[in-house]
Every structure is written in C-alpha cells, then in structure tokens.
Amino acid sequence: MLRIATRGSALARWQAERVAALLREDVELVLVTTTGDRDQRADLHAIGGTGVFAKEVQQAVLEGRADLAVHSAKDLPSTTPDGLDLVAIPERGDPRDALVGARLDDIPSGGRIATGSVRRRAQLAAARPDLVFAPLRGNIETRLRKQVDEGHDAIVVAVAALDRLGLHAEATEVLEPGVVLPQAAQGALAVECRAGDDRTRARIVEIDDRDAHRAVLAERAYLAELGGGCTLPCGALAAIDGNEVVLDALLAAPDGHIVLRTRVAGSDPAEVGTAAARDVLEGKGGRGMLS
C-alpha cells in the first residue's frame, strides 16, 4: 500500500484519489495541514506566496511519513527541494481561470471582483481599470459562498478546480489566456517522491503524461529564471506542437498599468522557459519592475 501525502480539502483529496486511481493502487491518505490552510485571511503573497500549500506536504515525504506527495502543480515552488524528485505530471485539466457571478463585460463600472491572486487582479485591472478588487481566500466551496454572502459582483477561480468538484456549471465566463494568462502549471497535478526511492519512482513514472510534463517544465523554468523572490504578478502557459514547446508568458505591475508579454518556442522546455523570462526581464524592461 502506498501512502500519499496531501492537504485535506475536498479538492486536494480528489486529486490524491485521482492519482491513486491512475496508479491502480490501494492507498492511505496522509492528511497534512499547510501554512496556507492555517492562515485563511492574508493574501497568499503576504504569507509566502508559492509554496505555502506545499512545504508541509513535502516534509511528510522527506520524513518518511508518506511515500509520495500529490499537489496542485501550481502550488509548488519553482525548484524542487533537496531529497525529493518531481516524477510525474499526469493528465492536465483545463488551465484557464473563470469568473463566477458575472461576465467581465457585464460588471458595471465600480463593480467588485474578489480574488486573492495578484496575478488575476493585475490582468483584470488591465482589462477593466474601472473595477474594484477585494481579497478572497478559502476552499472552492467557501469562495462560492462568499461571492453571494459578501456581495461581490464576481469571484475568480480555476476552471480545473470547478471541474474536479463537479461545479463547472457555476462558471459564468471562462477567461481566455489573452485576457488572463493562467498561473504556471495551473490545471496540472504534480507527484513527488523521495530521491533514491526507486521502487516508488518506478510506479509513479507510469502515470506521467509526457506532453503535460514538458509544458509544466517550461512554465516552471520561467518562474525559476524570474527568481524565487519575485512577488509581482506573473503567468505562463505552454502548448505542445509536435516536438516544439510554445510558451506564452507574462509579467505585470500589481495595478495592471504595465503588462509585459512574450512568446517563445523551442524543443527544450527548460531553455524555452528561461528564454521567455530573459526576454521579459531584459528585452521588455521587466527588470525595472522587479527592482
């Protein structure tokens, strides 16, 4: 029996159970409470950003309390900690974001959109500078309830999260990447195990989706080259065209008054992601925003 470390939310459990089904294994779920779970009020970038939903789950594997970890790939830091291997990216869901409550064009001037993501906020502000933004945290069910209870015109959630919980009908408008570019690795799952655990690795690698993995590698390489300390809004979405990886990437000012975009293609995912970051930083002037 394999022990899978995961967060305890309904979505996280669905993801762990989906991996178990792909593995065709009996599993034991090792439920972990993360920093992001404990603090449900602060914006994510204020409590550490990427990694606040992953570090404790990873620690359970490093300490031997679990054999593997299942994450929303977007929650992982851009570099894998020593002692762990990112082995598999299974089938990827829809990477896009969605509005719940109203279509973007139908929200009146001065209307309010709730989101805890600076990436979503900046891009929506660029599209609609007349809107007001409010913070939003909690699991998907909590966010849907807050949209009504707190009187927001709309909230922003990941399409894949709605799909996995059978809530796709709640989406009022799916936002195309040209409007809101997704977070790197959004819609993908990530499966890690301890470095050197060849037996577990051999079982996990069988569920890897090569195209999804190559796309996520490019997106994560983009984040890594931007630098782990980057708190500015950034997004990345790669597509596979034959042997070529085509990456759309973005870096923006928090209020959306500057949005830098690039597209880079190539055969090596890591090189594509790195080149995209360098183009945004050096070619398009993003280094000034980081400083």
Secondary structure, DSSP 8 states (H G I E B T S, - for coil): -EEEEEE-SHHHHHHHHHHHHHHT--EEEEEE--HHHH--SS-GGGGTSTTTTTHHHHHHHHTTS-SEEEEEGGGS-SS--TTEEEEE--------EEEESS-GGGS-TT-EEE-S-HHHHHHHHHH-TT-EEE---S-HHHHHHHHHHTT-SEEEEEHHHHHHTT-GGG-SEEE-TTTS---TTTT-EEEEEETT-HHHHHHHGGG--HHHHHHHHHHHHHHHHH-TT--S-EEEEEEEETTEEEEEEEEE-TTSS-EEEEEEEES-HHHHHHHHHHIIIIISSHHHHH-
